[in-house]
C-alpha cells in the first residue's frame, strides 16, 4: 500500500504530529523542545525494562509499512481530543502521555495504533502481538520472495528483536487507548465494521495471527485488483481494510453486493466474495469442518490462485477473545448445547437479579466507625428506618427492570438469615482433622469465598440442584453432597456467572455506562470481590456495606484493573476495617480511597467536591473520567504546575487530618463571659485551599488538602465530611426561626462560638473540661435574628435576653460555629467534627430551639453521657457553591522542574546525596 501523506485530510492530527525516532535522539539535548517528551519515553522504557536502542530498532522496521485512510484519521482525532479539565473537586485530568498516544502523533508509525486498536475488537493481546510481528517481519524479510512459514517466523532472529517491544506497545495501547474509549466513542464507522457488514455475521470469522499478518503484507504490495473468496466474511481482515485500504472496497455475499465504497483515491480494488449470511439466532453453518479462504490477483487475463490461501476459524481464533469495551451485563460465558446453554443462562440471570433486588431493598442505618459504611438490618419490621441500599447507591441498576425472571424462581426464597454461632456451638462442631488444619491458618479475608454464600442464599441451593444434574465431573457424580469449587465444574461456572452479573449491577449502581472486557476464563477464576460484599451484608458478625469493598468491585468492572488489595500499597499497610474499634484512637486512623487510575481511565469519588452539596443518598458512586489524574500545585517561585499521577496503575488515598492539640492546649479558647451578648453572625471570611499529590510507593499516592483562613492553615482529610454525613447528622428546624421568642432554654455550662478561622485551628482537638463542677454564674445567650438570607448580626434588645442557671445534667460545653456562608466551609466543619456529637442548623431554626435540642442528642457510643460536649454547625440558608481561592495554572512546567526529573531519572528515588555516599 502506498505511503501517501494524508495530512491534508486531517489537519488537526497533522498539526500535532511528531517523529518518535527523532524524539528518542533528543535524550541528551536539554535545549530541545522535545526533551521533556524524550524524558517521558525514558521513564516508560525504564518501567517496561527496555532500552531505547531496542525500541528504535523495532520502530525503524515498522516505519511507513502502511497508512490509515480517512476513517483511520477520524479515529486519531478522537484519540487526540481532550484538554486539561476539572474532573471532581481538586482533581483535574489531562490527556495521558502514553506510548499509544505518541504513536498516534507520528505520521510514519500511527498505523500501529489504528491496527492494534481495531484488532482488539475481536482478539486478545497475544494474538495481536503475533499478528504485528508477522506483518513487520514478512514486510521486511520477504521483499518479493517466498513468504516465511509459521515455523520460520516463530524461530527467526528478528522476532527476538521486535517481539518484546511489540508486546509492550500492544499492552500500552490497550491500557491507555482502547480501554479508555467508551462504547459510544467506538460505535459507528470508527473501530467497528459498518452496519451492513456486521449484519452478514454478528459473531465473526477470523484468520489466524500469522496468516492475517501475511495477508496484510500481501495487500500492501498487491497489484491493482484482488479478490478474496471465503465461505464466511473474514471480519478481522475486513475491519483492517476498512481503516487502512485506500482504494475501492466491495463486498459480495451470495451474489448480492452489500457494501461498495471508495476508501481513498488510489486506483486499486479489493473484492470480498462470501458464500453465505450467518443467522444471528443460531450457530454459523459451514460446508466443511476446516473452512478455507483464497486470495486471487489478476495477472494478464486470468486469476493467479497462488497469492495466498489457508484455513480460518481454527482453534487459535476460537480461543482468542475480544478486549474492546463491552456493554454492561454482556457475559462471554457459554455452555455446551444450545438448549442447555439457553436454560442455564436464564437461570443464572434470574438468580443474579433476585439476589441484587434483595440487596438493594435491604434497610441500612448509620454505622459508627472510621470507614464510610452502613449497617445492614435484616429485620423487616425495623421501625423508623427509611434508608435502603438502593438509596445509598448513585443510580438504580438496570438489572432491576430487565426481563430476566423465570417461573422456577418466582416464589424462590432468596436469603436465609443465620445467627452467629455461640462458643459452645463452635466447640461442638464436628470437624475432621484436615478441616481443623485447613481452618487454623485462615483469616477473615480467606473466608470470603463464593462457596460461603451457600450458607445464606437459598436461591443458590436451588440453582445448584438443577446444575448438578447436568454436570459430568467426578465431584458432582459422587455420593457426597458437599459443594467444591473445582475448575471446570459446571456448578463453579454457573456460580461465577451469577457473581459476574451482580458485579456489573454494582458498577451500574455506581454510575458505570460500560465495562472493561473479561474472558470466560477470567470470570471463572475471580469473583471481583462480590463474595466479600455479599458476606459483609449477611454475616451476623458484620452486617454492613463498606465503601472500600464496593469501590473495589465497581472499579474492577469499569477499569479492568486488579483488586485494590493486590495493588501495591492500596491496603496492605492497613488492617481490615472490621478490626478497628474506636475512631478516636489515632493509631487506628485510616484514610479513604478516593480515586483509582488505570491507564487512560480513572474513577473518582463524587463527594470529593466539597464546594457543592453532598449527601449520604447516592454517596456510593463514582465519576468515570478519561485522562491522567492530577492536581494543580503551587511552586516555590509563585508559579503553578500540573502535578499528575505518573504511574500507569495507581490508587489515590487521603491523608489523616492534622493534629492541633498542642496549639489548643497552649492557647485555650475562652468561653463567653457571663451576662454577655452572644451573637451568631454570618461568617464571610476568606478561605484558600491547595492540594498536593505525594507518591507513597510505586502505585500509591496520597492527596493532601491544605485549607487556610486568617492565621490558621491545616491539612484536612476531605473524605471525613462524607463520613460524618453518612452517620446521620441531625438537622434543626423550627417554625419561628425568623422572629425572637421569649423563652429560656436550658443553658450549657460553657458556650464557645467559632468563626471559620477559629474552628479550622481548634476543632477535633478540643480539650475536655478540667472538672465537672457547676458554674456559679449563669450565662446569658442572646438570640440572633435570622431571615431568608441566612444569618444576620442582630441589634441587642432587652426583651430578647433570657437567662437560666445551668442544670447539673447539661452537657459540659456547647461549641457553635458562625453561620458558614459556603458549602466548602460547612463541609470542612463537618470533617473536623467527625468524632464529636454534632447537630446541623441550615438556617431553619432559631437559637432557642437549637439550645433546647442539643441536650437530647446522644453520644457516639449510644450512651447519653451529659459530660460529652456538643457541637452545633450553623450554615446559612443561602450558602453558595463558591470555591476557595485555588492555584491556577499560569505557566508551563519550569526548567527547574525538568532538571529535577532528570535527577530522579539518574539517581532513582535515593537522590544525588545518597548516590554520593555510596
Secondary structure, 3 states (H helix, E strand, C coil): CCCCCCHHHCHHHHHCCECHHHHHCCCCCCCCCCHHHHHHHHHHHHHHCCCHHHHHHHHHHHCCCCCCCHHHHHHHHHHHCCCCEEEECCEEEECCCCHHHHHHHECCCHHHHHHHHHHCCCCCHHHHHHHHHHHHHHHHHCCCCCCCCHHHHHHCHHHHHHHHHHHHHHHHHHHHHHCCCCHHHHCCCCCCCCHHHHCCCCCCECECHHHHHHHHHHHHCCCCEEEEEECCCEHHHHHHHHHHCCCEEEEEECCEEEEEEECCCCCCEEEEEECCCCCCCCCCCCCCCCCEEEEEEEECCEEEEEEEEEEECCHHHHHCCCCCCECCCCCCCCCCCHHHHHHHHHHHHHHHHHHHHHHHHCEEEECCCCCCEEEEECCCCCCCCCCEHHHHECCCCHHHHCCCCCHHHCCCCCECCCCCCCHHHHHHCCCCHHHHHHHHCCCHHHHCCHHHHHHCEHHHHHHHHHHHHHCCCHHHHCCCCCCCCCCCCHHHHHHHHHHHHHHHHHHHHHCCCCECCCCHHHHHHCCCCHHHHHHHHHCCCCCEEEHHHHHHHHHHHHHCCCCCCCCCCCCCCCCCHHHCCCCCCHHHCCCCEEEEEECCEEEECHHHCCCCCCCCCCCECCEEEECEEEEEEECCCCCEEEEECCCCEEEEEECCCCCCHHHHHHCCCCCCCCCCCCCCCEECCCCEEEEEEEECCCCEEEEEEEEEECCEEEEECCHHHHHHHHCCCEEECCCCCCCCCCCCCCCCCEEEEECHHHHHHHCCCCCCCCCCCCCCCCCECCCCCEECCEECCCCCCHHHCCECCCCCCCCCEEEEECEEEEHHHHHHHHHHCCCCCEEEECCCCCHHHHHHHHCCCCCCCCCCCCCCCEEEEEEEEEEECCCCECCCCCCCCCHHHHHHHHHHHHHCCCHHHHHHHC
